[in-house]
Amino acid sequence: MNRRQSEPSGQRNEGEGNRTAARAYNKATTEFAKSGEVEGKAREAKRAVDGAEGEKLREAEREGQSHSHGEDPELRRKSH
């Protein structure tokens, strides 16, 4: 089997730091931020957390955090 056949949908494996995915994510994030929907989605999320599905969401968060290696210490490092 050649390399081309092993890649799904003819997609090229970009390895770590997939630039194509990063560009798509950045574009979608920017478009969402400019869409004017941020405040509405934030209120929707707050209602979900405060409502009936809140415990399910908190459990999912705990599950995700259980796989974490902790926060990157560089985030809190003060630059001089």
PDB file as gemmi writes it, atoms N, CA and C in Angstrom:
CRYST1    1.000    1.000    1.000  90.00  90.00  90.00 P 1                      
ATOM      1  N   MET A   1       0.856  -1.174   0.000  1.00  0.00           N  
ATOM      2  CA  MET A   1       0.000   0.000   0.000  1.00  0.00           C  
ATOM      3  C   MET A   1       0.897   1.230   0.000  1.00  0.00           C  
ATOM      4  N   ASN A   2       0.650   2.129  -0.931  1.00  0.00           N  
ATOM      5  CA  ASN A   2       1.491   3.322  -0.949  1.00  0.00           C  
ATOM      6  C   ASN A   2       0.966   4.365   0.042  1.00  0.00           C  
ATOM      7  N   ARG A   3       1.769   5.372   0.288  1.00  0.00           N  
ATOM      8  CA  ARG A   3       1.438   6.390   1.293  1.00  0.00           C  
ATOM      9  C   ARG A   3       0.114   7.086   0.996  1.00  0.00           C  
ATOM     10  N   ARG A   4      -0.139   7.364  -0.244  1.00  0.00           N  
ATOM     11  CA  ARG A   4      -1.362   8.062  -0.645  1.00  0.00           C  
ATOM     12  C   ARG A   4      -2.609   7.260  -0.258  1.00  0.00           C  
ATOM     13  N   GLN A   5      -2.568   5.935  -0.410  1.00  0.00           N  
ATOM     14  CA  GLN A   5      -3.714   5.097  -0.115  1.00  0.00           C  
ATOM     15  C   GLN A   5      -3.999   5.012   1.385  1.00  0.00           C  
ATOM     16  N   SER A   6      -2.989   5.182   2.216  1.00  0.00           N  
ATOM     17  CA  SER A   6      -3.188   5.026   3.651  1.00  0.00           C  
ATOM     18  C   SER A   6      -3.760   6.269   4.314  1.00  0.00           C  
ATOM     19  N   GLU A   7      -3.819   7.382   3.589  1.00  0.00           N  
ATOM     20  CA  GLU A   7      -4.333   8.621   4.161  1.00  0.00           C  
ATOM     21  C   GLU A   7      -5.791   8.789   3.767  1.00  0.00           C  
ATOM     22  N   PRO A   8      -6.681   9.002   4.754  1.00  0.00           N  
ATOM     23  CA  PRO A   8      -8.105   9.128   4.466  1.00  0.00           C  
ATOM     24  C   PRO A   8      -8.401  10.350   3.606  1.00  0.00           C  
ATOM     25  N   SER A   9      -9.285  10.209   2.655  1.00  0.00           N  
ATOM     26  CA  SER A   9      -9.767  11.285   1.794  1.00  0.00           C  
ATOM     27  C   SER A   9      -8.652  12.042   1.093  1.00  0.00           C  
ATOM     28  N   GLY A  10      -7.510  11.409   0.906  1.00  0.00           N  
ATOM     29  CA  GLY A  10      -6.415  12.081   0.233  1.00  0.00           C  
ATOM     30  C   GLY A  10      -5.794  13.205   1.031  1.00  0.00           C  
ATOM     31  N   GLN A  11      -6.105  13.301   2.326  1.00  0.00           N  
ATOM     32  CA  GLN A  11      -5.536  14.352   3.159  1.00  0.00           C  
ATOM     33  C   GLN A  11      -4.076  14.056   3.442  1.00  0.00           C  
ATOM     34  N   ARG A  12      -3.283  15.089   3.436  1.00  0.00           N  
ATOM     35  CA  ARG A  12      -1.869  14.958   3.716  1.00  0.00           C  
ATOM     36  C   ARG A  12      -1.653  15.043   5.219  1.00  0.00           C  
ATOM     37  N   ASN A  13      -0.851  14.163   5.765  1.00  0.00           N  
ATOM     38  CA  ASN A  13      -0.531  14.204   7.178  1.00  0.00           C  
ATOM     39  C   ASN A  13       0.495  15.309   7.389  1.00  0.00           C  
ATOM     40  N   GLU A  14       0.099  16.347   8.134  1.00  0.00           N  
ATOM     41  CA  GLU A  14       0.998  17.468   8.372  1.00  0.00           C  
ATOM     42  C   GLU A  14       1.798  17.279   9.648  1.00  0.00           C  
ATOM     43  N   GLY A  15       1.533  16.203  10.360  1.00  0.00           N  
ATOM     44  CA  GLY A  15       2.263  15.951  11.597  1.00  0.00           C  
ATOM     45  C   GLY A  15       1.841  16.905  12.696  1.00  0.00           C  
ATOM     46  N   GLU A  16       2.691  17.009  13.690  1.00  0.00           N  
ATOM     47  CA  GLU A  16       2.398  17.888  14.815  1.00  0.00           C  
ATOM     48  C   GLU A  16       2.375  19.333  14.334  1.00  0.00           C  
ATOM     49  N   GLY A  17       1.421  20.093  14.814  1.00  0.00           N  
ATOM     50  CA  GLY A  17       1.317  21.483  14.396  1.00  0.00           C  
ATOM     51  C   GLY A  17       0.633  21.612  13.052  1.00  0.00           C  
ATOM     52  N   ASN A  18      -0.498  20.956  12.877  1.00  0.00           N  
ATOM     53  CA  ASN A  18      -1.239  20.937  11.627  1.00  0.00           C  
ATOM     54  C   ASN A  18      -1.665  22.360  11.243  1.00  0.00           C  
ATOM     55  N   ARG A  19      -0.984  22.935  10.277  1.00  0.00           N  
ATOM     56  CA  ARG A  19      -1.245  24.326   9.889  1.00  0.00           C  
ATOM     57  C   ARG A  19      -2.610  24.500   9.234  1.00  0.00           C  
ATOM     58  N   THR A  20      -3.043  23.523   8.467  1.00  0.00           N  
ATOM     59  CA  THR A  20      -4.342  23.615   7.812  1.00  0.00           C  
ATOM     60  C   THR A  20      -5.453  23.668   8.846  1.00  0.00           C  
ATOM     61  N   ALA A  21      -5.386  22.790   9.836  1.00  0.00           N  
ATOM     62  CA  ALA A  21      -6.398  22.786  10.894  1.00  0.00           C  
ATOM     63  C   ALA A  21      -6.323  24.066  11.719  1.00  0.00           C  
ATOM     64  N   ALA A  22      -5.132  24.541  11.991  1.00  0.00           N  
ATOM     65  CA  ALA A  22      -4.966  25.781  12.765  1.00  0.00           C  
ATOM     66  C   ALA A  22      -5.573  26.961  12.019  1.00  0.00           C  
ATOM     67  N   ARG A  23      -5.349  27.045  10.715  1.00  0.00           N  
ATOM     68  CA  ARG A  23      -5.933  28.136   9.912  1.00  0.00           C  
ATOM     69  C   ARG A  23      -7.455  28.064   9.936  1.00  0.00           C  
ATOM     70  N   ALA A  24      -7.998  26.866   9.761  1.00  0.00           N  
ATOM     71  CA  ALA A  24      -9.456  26.701   9.755  1.00  0.00           C  
ATOM     72  C   ALA A  24     -10.042  27.093  11.111  1.00  0.00           C  
ATOM     73  N   TYR A  25      -9.396  26.663  12.195  1.00  0.00           N  
ATOM     74  CA  TYR A  25      -9.857  27.002  13.539  1.00  0.00           C  
ATOM     75  C   TYR A  25      -9.794  28.516  13.762  1.00  0.00           C  
ATOM     76  N   ASN A  26      -8.680  29.125  13.412  1.00  0.00           N  
ATOM     77  CA  ASN A  26      -8.531  30.572  13.596  1.00  0.00           C  
ATOM     78  C   ASN A  26      -9.561  31.353  12.796  1.00  0.00           C  
ATOM     79  N   LYS A  27      -9.823  30.917  11.570  1.00  0.00           N  
ATOM     80  CA  LYS A  27     -10.810  31.597  10.729  1.00  0.00           C  
ATOM     81  C   LYS A  27     -12.205  31.485  11.349  1.00  0.00           C  
ATOM     82  N   ALA A  28     -12.579  30.282  11.766  1.00  0.00           N  
ATOM     83  CA  ALA A  28     -13.903  30.076  12.358  1.00  0.00           C  
ATOM     84  C   ALA A  28     -14.050  30.850  13.666  1.00  0.00           C  
ATOM     85  N   THR A  29     -13.000  30.892  14.467  1.00  0.00           N  
ATOM     86  CA  THR A  29     -13.040  31.610  15.739  1.00  0.00           C  
ATOM     87  C   THR A  29     -13.200  33.103  15.501  1.00  0.00           C  
ATOM     88  N   THR A  30     -12.458  33.640  14.553  1.00  0.00           N  
ATOM     89  CA  THR A  30     -12.551  35.063  14.230  1.00  0.00           C  
ATOM     90  C   THR A  30     -13.937  35.412  13.704  1.00  0.00           C  
ATOM     91  N   GLU A  31     -14.450  34.574  12.818  1.00  0.00           N  
ATOM     92  CA  GLU A  31     -15.795  34.819  12.268  1.00  0.00           C  
ATOM     93  C   GLU A  31     -16.846  34.794  13.375  1.00  0.00           C  
ATOM     94  N   PHE A  32     -16.727  33.850  14.301  1.00  0.00           N  
ATOM     95  CA  PHE A  32     -17.684  33.784  15.403  1.00  0.00           C  
ATOM     96  C   PHE A  32     -17.588  35.031  16.275  1.00  0.00           C  
ATOM     97  N   ALA A  33     -16.372  35.453  16.586  1.00  0.00           N  
ATOM     98  CA  ALA A  33     -16.180  36.636  17.427  1.00  0.00           C  
ATOM     99  C   ALA A  33     -16.795  37.876  16.776  1.00  0.00           C  
ATOM    100  N   LYS A  34     -16.722  37.968  15.456  1.00  0.00           N  
ATOM    101  CA  LYS A  34     -17.271  39.118  14.732  1.00  0.00           C  
ATOM    102  C   LYS A  34     -18.771  38.992  14.468  1.00  0.00           C  
ATOM    103  N   SER A  35     -19.342  37.810  14.703  1.00  0.00           N  
ATOM    104  CA  SER A  35     -20.735  37.549  14.328  1.00  0.00           C  
ATOM    105  C   SER A  35     -21.756  38.241  15.210  1.00  0.00           C  
ATOM    106  N   GLY A  36     -21.342  38.656  16.400  1.00  0.00           N  
ATOM    107  CA  GLY A  36     -22.291  39.267  17.326  1.00  0.00           C  
ATOM    108  C   GLY A  36     -23.060  38.242  18.146  1.00  0.00           C  
ATOM    109  N   GLU A  37     -22.707  36.974  18.031  1.00  0.00           N  
ATOM    110  CA  GLU A  37     -23.414  35.917  18.747  1.00  0.00           C  
ATOM    111  C   GLU A  37     -22.767  35.539  20.073  1.00  0.00           C  
ATOM    112  N   VAL A  38     -21.646  36.151  20.406  1.00  0.00           N  
ATOM    113  CA  VAL A  38     -20.886  35.750  21.588  1.00  0.00           C  
ATOM    114  C   VAL A  38     -21.703  35.920  22.864  1.00  0.00           C  
ATOM    115  N   GLU A  39     -22.305  37.086  23.063  1.00  0.00           N  
ATOM    116  CA  GLU A  39     -23.088  37.339  24.284  1.00  0.00           C  
ATOM    117  C   GLU A  39     -24.250  36.357  24.416  1.00  0.00           C  
ATOM    118  N   GLY A  40     -24.950  36.109  23.332  1.00  0.00           N  
ATOM    119  CA  GLY A  40     -26.074  35.178  23.364  1.00  0.00           C  
ATOM    120  C   GLY A  40     -25.631  33.759  23.705  1.00  0.00           C  
ATOM    121  N   LYS A  41     -24.527  33.328  23.115  1.00  0.00           N  
ATOM    122  CA  LYS A  41     -24.010  31.982  23.399  1.00  0.00           C  
ATOM    123  C   LYS A  41     -23.512  31.889  24.838  1.00  0.00           C  
ATOM    124  N   ALA A  42     -22.951  32.979  25.365  1.00  0.00           N  
ATOM    125  CA  ALA A  42     -22.497  32.985  26.756  1.00  0.00           C  
ATOM    126  C   ALA A  42     -23.698  32.846  27.696  1.00  0.00           C  
ATOM    127  N   ARG A  43     -24.770  33.545  27.412  1.00  0.00           N  
ATOM    128  CA  ARG A  43     -25.996  33.424  28.236  1.00  0.00           C  
ATOM    129  C   ARG A  43     -26.570  32.008  28.136  1.00  0.00           C  
ATOM    130  N   GLU A  44     -26.557  31.451  26.940  1.00  0.00           N  
ATOM    131  CA  GLU A  44     -27.035  30.082  26.717  1.00  0.00           C  
ATOM    132  C   GLU A  44     -26.213  29.084  27.536  1.00  0.00           C  
ATOM    133  N   ALA A  45     -24.902  29.257  27.549  1.00  0.00           N  
ATOM    134  CA  ALA A  45     -24.027  28.369  28.317  1.00  0.00           C  
ATOM    135  C   ALA A  45     -24.296  28.499  29.814  1.00  0.00           C  
ATOM    136  N   LYS A  46     -24.500  29.727  30.269  1.00  0.00           N  
ATOM    137  CA  LYS A  46     -24.778  29.938  31.695  1.00  0.00           C  
ATOM    138  C   LYS A  46     -26.090  29.262  32.087  1.00  0.00           C  
ATOM    139  N   ARG A  47     -27.103  29.383  31.248  1.00  0.00           N  
ATOM    140  CA  ARG A  47     -28.389  28.709  31.535  1.00  0.00           C  
ATOM    141  C   ARG A  47     -28.197  27.196  31.596  1.00  0.00           C  
ATOM    142  N   ALA A  48     -27.378  26.659  30.710  1.00  0.00           N  
ATOM    143  CA  ALA A  48     -27.137  25.213  30.696  1.00  0.00           C  
ATOM    144  C   ALA A  48     -26.438  24.777  31.979  1.00  0.00           C  
ATOM    145  N   VAL A  49     -25.422  25.520  32.395  1.00  0.00           N  
ATOM    146  CA  VAL A  49     -24.673  25.164  33.608  1.00  0.00           C  
ATOM    147  C   VAL A  49     -25.548  25.315  34.844  1.00  0.00           C  
ATOM    148  N   ASP A  50     -26.358  26.358  34.879  1.00  0.00           N  
ATOM    149  CA  ASP A  50     -27.225  26.600  36.035  1.00  0.00           C  
ATOM    150  C   ASP A  50     -28.474  25.726  36.023  1.00  0.00           C  
ATOM    151  N   GLY A  51     -28.801  25.134  34.887  1.00  0.00           N  
ATOM    152  CA  GLY A  51     -30.027  24.370  34.741  1.00  0.00           C  
ATOM    153  C   GLY A  51     -29.857  22.880  34.994  1.00  0.00           C  
ATOM    154  N   ALA A  52     -30.808  22.141  34.455  1.00  0.00           N  
ATOM    155  CA  ALA A  52     -30.899  20.704  34.686  1.00  0.00           C  
ATOM    156  C   ALA A  52     -29.667  19.927  34.192  1.00  0.00           C  
ATOM    157  N   GLU A  53     -29.059  20.392  33.133  1.00  0.00           N  
ATOM    158  CA  GLU A  53     -27.913  19.647  32.610  1.00  0.00           C  
ATOM    159  C   GLU A  53     -26.592  20.068  33.246  1.00  0.00           C  
ATOM    160  N   GLY A  54     -26.645  20.966  34.206  1.00  0.00           N  
ATOM    161  CA  GLY A  54     -25.444  21.487  34.838  1.00  0.00           C  
ATOM    162  C   GLY A  54     -24.561  20.425  35.457  1.00  0.00           C  
ATOM    163  N   GLU A  55     -25.144  19.484  36.174  1.00  0.00           N  
ATOM    164  CA  GLU A  55     -24.321  18.442  36.819  1.00  0.00           C  
ATOM    165  C   GLU A  55     -23.633  17.570  35.788  1.00  0.00           C  
ATOM    166  N   LYS A  56     -24.320  17.268  34.694  1.00  0.00           N  
ATOM    167  CA  LYS A  56     -23.713  16.494  33.614  1.00  0.00           C  
ATOM    168  C   LYS A  56     -22.512  17.239  33.023  1.00  0.00           C  
ATOM    169  N   LEU A  57     -22.665  18.534  32.851  1.00  0.00           N  
ATOM    170  CA  LEU A  57     -21.582  19.345  32.294  1.00  0.00           C  
ATOM    171  C   LEU A  57     -20.396  19.414  33.249  1.00  0.00           C  
ATOM    172  N   ARG A  58     -20.676  19.567  34.543  1.00  0.00           N  
ATOM    173  CA  ARG A  58     -19.593  19.607  35.533  1.00  0.00           C  
ATOM    174  C   ARG A  58     -18.875  18.256  35.604  1.00  0.00           C  
ATOM    175  N   GLU A  59     -19.618  17.169  35.475  1.00  0.00           N  
ATOM    176  CA  GLU A  59     -19.006  15.832  35.472  1.00  0.00           C  
ATOM    177  C   GLU A  59     -18.108  15.664  34.250  1.00  0.00           C  
ATOM    178  N   ALA A  60     -18.569  16.146  33.105  1.00  0.00           N  
ATOM    179  CA  ALA A  60     -17.753  16.074  31.890  1.00  0.00           C  
ATOM    180  C   ALA A  60     -16.480  16.905  32.058  1.00  0.00           C  
ATOM    181  N   GLU A  61     -16.600  18.045  32.718  1.00  0.00           N  
ATOM    182  CA  GLU A  61     -15.419  18.873  32.965  1.00  0.00           C  
ATOM    183  C   GLU A  61     -14.432  18.153  33.880  1.00  0.00           C  
ATOM    184  N   ARG A  62     -14.947  17.546  34.941  1.00  0.00           N  
ATOM    185  CA  ARG A  62     -14.079  16.795  35.862  1.00  0.00           C  
ATOM    186  C   ARG A  62     -13.378  15.651  35.125  1.00  0.00           C  
ATOM    187  N   GLU A  63     -14.104  14.972  34.262  1.00  0.00           N  
ATOM    188  CA  GLU A  63     -13.527  13.872  33.494  1.00  0.00           C  
ATOM    189  C   GLU A  63     -12.401  14.383  32.603  1.00  0.00           C  
ATOM    190  N   GLY A  64     -12.639  15.480  31.931  1.00  0.00           N  
ATOM    191  CA  GLY A  64     -11.603  16.053  31.083  1.00  0.00           C  
ATOM    192  C   GLY A  64     -10.391  16.483  31.888  1.00  0.00           C  
ATOM    193  N   GLN A  65     -10.619  17.091  33.033  1.00  0.00           N  
ATOM    194  CA  GLN A  65      -9.513  17.542  33.872  1.00  0.00           C  
ATOM    195  C   GLN A  65      -8.719  16.367  34.428  1.00  0.00           C  
ATOM    196  N   SER A  66      -9.356  15.229  34.600  1.00  0.00           N  
ATOM    197  CA  SER A  66      -8.647  14.073  35.149  1.00  0.00           C  
ATOM    198  C   SER A  66      -7.567  13.563  34.198  1.00  0.00           C  
ATOM    199  N   HIS A  67      -7.663  13.938  32.939  1.00  0.00           N  
ATOM    200  CA  HIS A  67      -6.673  13.525  31.943  1.00  0.00           C  
ATOM    201  C   HIS A  67      -5.589  14.580  31.741  1.00  0.00           C  
ATOM    202  N   SER A  68      -5.711  15.680  32.441  1.00  0.00           N  
ATOM    203  CA  SER A  68      -4.795  16.802  32.267  1.00  0.00           C  
ATOM    204  C   SER A  68      -3.506  16.612  33.048  1.00  0.00           C  
ATOM    205  N   HIS A  69      -2.464  17.189  32.532  1.00  0.00           N  
ATOM    206  CA  HIS A  69      -1.187  17.200  33.243  1.00  0.00           C  
ATOM    207  C   HIS A  69      -1.040  18.497  34.018  1.00  0.00           C  
ATOM    208  N   GLY A  70      -2.129  19.236  34.130  1.00  0.00           N  
ATOM    209  CA  GLY A  70      -2.100  20.505  34.852  1.00  0.00           C  
ATOM    210  C   GLY A  70      -1.896  21.674  33.917  1.00  0.00           C  
ATOM    211  N   GLU A  71      -2.053  22.839  34.466  1.00  0.00           N  
ATOM    212  CA  GLU A  71      -1.909  24.055  33.681  1.00  0.00           C  
ATOM    213  C   GLU A  71      -0.437  24.290  33.353  1.00  0.00           C  
ATOM    214  N   ASP A  72      -0.200  24.808  32.197  1.00  0.00           N  
ATOM    215  CA  ASP A  72       1.163  25.128  31.776  1.00  0.00           C  
ATOM    216  C   ASP A  72       1.690  26.261  32.657  1.00  0.00           C  
ATOM    217  N   PRO A  73       2.774  26.037  33.386  1.00  0.00           N  
ATOM    218  CA  PRO A  73       3.299  27.068  34.282  1.00  0.00           C  
ATOM    219  C   PRO A  73       3.716  28.343  33.538  1.00  0.00           C  
ATOM    220  N   GLU A  74       3.975  28.230  32.264  1.00  0.00           N  
ATOM    221  CA  GLU A  74       4.344  29.419  31.481  1.00  0.00           C  
ATOM    222  C   GLU A  74       3.194  30.418  31.394  1.00  0.00           C  
ATOM    223  N   LEU A  75       1.951  29.949  31.587  1.00  0.00           N  
ATOM    224  CA  LEU A  75       0.812  30.861  31.534  1.00  0.00           C  
ATOM    225  C   LEU A  75       0.840  31.868  32.679  1.00  0.00           C  
ATOM    226  N   ARG A  76       1.394  31.492  33.788  1.00  0.00           N  
ATOM    227  CA  ARG A  76       1.431  32.348  34.981  1.00  0.00           C  
ATOM    228  C   ARG A  76       2.771  33.058  35.176  1.00  0.00           C  
ATOM    229  N   ARG A  77       3.717  32.721  34.344  1.00  0.00           N  
ATOM    230  CA  ARG A  77       5.057  33.303  34.484  1.00  0.00           C  
ATOM    231  C   ARG A  77       5.038  34.775  34.129  1.00  0.00           C  
ATOM    232  N   LYS A  78       5.604  35.588  34.978  1.00  0.00           N  
ATOM    233  CA  LYS A  78       5.670  37.021  34.726  1.00  0.00           C  
ATOM    234  C   LYS A  78       6.886  37.317  33.854  1.00  0.00           C  
ATOM    235  N   SER A  79       6.654  38.071  32.819  1.00  0.00           N  
ATOM    236  CA  SER A  79       7.790  38.439  31.962  1.00  0.00           C  
ATOM    237  C   SER A  79       8.464  39.674  32.552  1.00  0.00           C  
ATOM    238  N   HIS A  80       9.751  39.722  32.430  1.00  0.00           N  
ATOM    239  CA  HIS A  80      10.517  40.846  32.984  1.00  0.00           C  
ATOM    240  C   HIS A  80      11.005  41.748  31.900  1.00  0.00           C  
TER     241      HIS A  80                                                      
END                                                                             
